[in-house]
Amino acid sequence: MLADALRAHPSDVDEAFTLVDGLDDALVHGLARIDEERAAALESLAAAFTGSPLAGRVTDSIGKIIAGTVTDEHLAVLAGARAALAGAVHDALLGGLDEALGRTREALSAPAAPAGSGPLLAGGRSWLRELAIAGWRGVDHEVAGGGSQVVQALLADPAGRRLAVLLDGFAAELRATAPVATLDRIPVRRWADLWSRALLLAQEGFPAVAAAPVDGRFLLLGVDLHEHPTVFRAQAHGLLETPGGEVRLVRASVAAAKVDTISGPSAWRMLAGFPVFRAALAGRRAVEITGMPLTTAGDLVWDESCAVLGEAVDPFAVARVRLGTAIAAPTAPLDRHPAVIAEPVLLEGYTAGPESFDLGGVTVAVDLDRLPEAGPLTPALVAASTACLGLLRWDAGRWAVQPLAVQAVVRKKPVVAHTGDWAHGPTEAKAAKAEAVAGTAVEVLRERAGRLLRK
């Protein structure tokens, strides 16, 4: 069944992305310069919503934009239309995958109360409107830096930090490439994704993320490591066994700021404030959860005071016994995008190649670019594997698996490796020696930062 889902290509996916690409092309050149070709692309986008609840607003807003009137309301509708198309593709892909895996997914509940509103959001919308009018090719250093004051103000407000972090990262990318007109290649879809997501978050009354306390046993399957020059994040995927007997698919994330010189295994040192989380990964142990907030989208809001280390568990054994019956959380509205799909799966009985797995008639790509330097997984180990715990992702029009753990045979000996095995430091001698040297720099930087704060 899984092979059939990986082989299938949902109908109308290409057509939906053709409409998205037409809008994205208009954003490249700027909404102040809509020629006949781009006007036709926007009109095709409007026609696609005929008969939907958005039809009237999309048609009116696109008509006004083509005529030269670009307001915050028109842009919000444009961003909403783009998000709706991406969401439809996401739902088609995820629905087929759930059916193949026999996975039950909860329905989305009513949204929580708005996270906040006010003039700060208006400032964010103003900068995003300036970007859309100028177009990516019109972004220079002045335009790219135009949102800095808004970002600083939003960071000071807890309700605005989600938007602030997004705007800050987006602005940093624009500043790093300005003037954009000189670029040979523009990340068109990525920047349009960031722009539309930010614009929707900047709307008055956007719903907050709802969460409620839960109890249970958290069984880790694997951890996805995200390393940015200034941030290191570990997102653990696992199962939550609740007192009522339910088994739920959940995630738990921790992160810390860092500098660019701290990378690879030494980045784990930045998560020293999360000893239970790190110990659970390094020791492959369960965690007893008491009163920890769980969002409606399946994310545990990690709180070390609500977590106690439990017994050692085998993630592969857990996946074989429990993963098939786990209940998946619904996708948050803003996360309904193909690029956000990351479904935990256990793959066995395949033939491993250098960059793919043959699942008996269908080949699934292995996303080797996502193998982290902060863990023991290597391309050679993945190519020698006989079982894989990973995340199924949709990338560049195809399914791919991101390995989080593998069972392999190396030199006739069984080997098991997880991305979180080095949470307490590398277990391989050469990597441990290199990390010890890098770790000295971490301690020096931490000591100097403490000295500056004391002053």
C-alpha angles and dihedrals in degrees: 000000000000090000089054092052092048091049095047123090112203114237119258094017092119091046091052092051091047088060091046091050090053091056092044091053089054089054090052092058097033133253089255088068106050109161126187095272094052092041088057090050091052091047089052088053090053091048091055090065094055109135094016126111088253096052099101097043094044093049093047095046095047090047091053093046092051088049090055103261112122115177133164090255093053092049092048089055090048091051090046092052091050091048090049092055093047089046092053090054090047092052093049093050096043093044091056091047093049090051092050093048094042087236120163115218125195121236118251113263127218113292122256125248117290116283094226145302142203144104092319090068090049089055091053092049090050092057092045090051090052090052093050093049093047094042124215091283089055095055113114130167092278094053093042091053094045094096098052096098092048091051093052092050093048092049089059090058114069090210091056101046096095091058092039094057091048093049091045093054093044092049091048091056091049093048091049092055101035128160084046093187089076094058119110091208129024122202089235102172095039094053092045089051091052093044096049093044092050092047092053092048089051093060120110112258098016105167120255124232109268120218137177131190117261138186128209147090118302112212112193120222099176145314130247112212120209116192121188124172090257103024138050117197132181116197112189121203118204151127127277115210106202126204088250091062098255121136114211132188107235141165132215124194136190126178142177137193118250143162126259093253091064108079143134119025093347089066088076088070088069088067093061088123090069105060096156092050093049094044091051090054097043094045097035090234134156120246125220109222124204122180096339114156115251119193123221088250092061101260121137109217094224116233117170091206089064095050132080125180115249135188126311115272135187108237092204091053090047091052093048093051106031112018095077093060098039119124114232124217121240118259116256111246095246091049095057094115129117091236091061095057109115110155120180112236139169113224121194138158094039132131110240122218132180094275107005148039122233106217095189104287101357128070120214120194120238113225099224092168089071094058103115126228087220093069139054098249113115133177089249092053092048090049089054094047128121097186132026135193106201151135120268110221136180109229132164093350097310142080118259134176123227109206116228096169137002140194111214144161114237119179089348092304126111114246129189120192132177129187089237097053092100096052088115093037136294117309092199113088100228093046091045091055092050092046092051090058093046090045090062089062090051092054092046092051091047092050092049091048090052091050091052092049091051089054 
